[in-house]
Amino acid sequence: MINRPTRIGKYDIISELGRGATAVVYLGEDQFNDRKVAIKVALGVEGMGEDEARRFEKLFLNEAAMVGKLSHPNIVGVYDAVVDGEMRYIVMEYVSGDRKSVV
């Protein structure tokens, strides 16, 4: 079993929300703004060459920048994107799965 972090940057980690091929998403708490956030952490770049790791980092930050420019009720807001050493993560608005759809 993989241990989840207890803190990422300034965010306290509450639980793991999901896991995919390239990232893990955690439920976090932003104490400063008193809100829950979703934190998408890119999986490590171990085994990648220097050029590949640099390209991966650029793609990850481009994703955050592009989504951060969008504004629509059905798209989560992006609060932050961070590259800190080997850790890369995007902090987003948390939307619980128990909301009812309105069509």
Secondary structure by P-SEA (a helix, b strand, c coil): cbbbbcccccccccccccccccbbbbbcccccccbbbbbbbccccccccaaaaaaaaaaaaaaaaaaaacccccbbbbccccccccbbbbbcbbbbccccccc
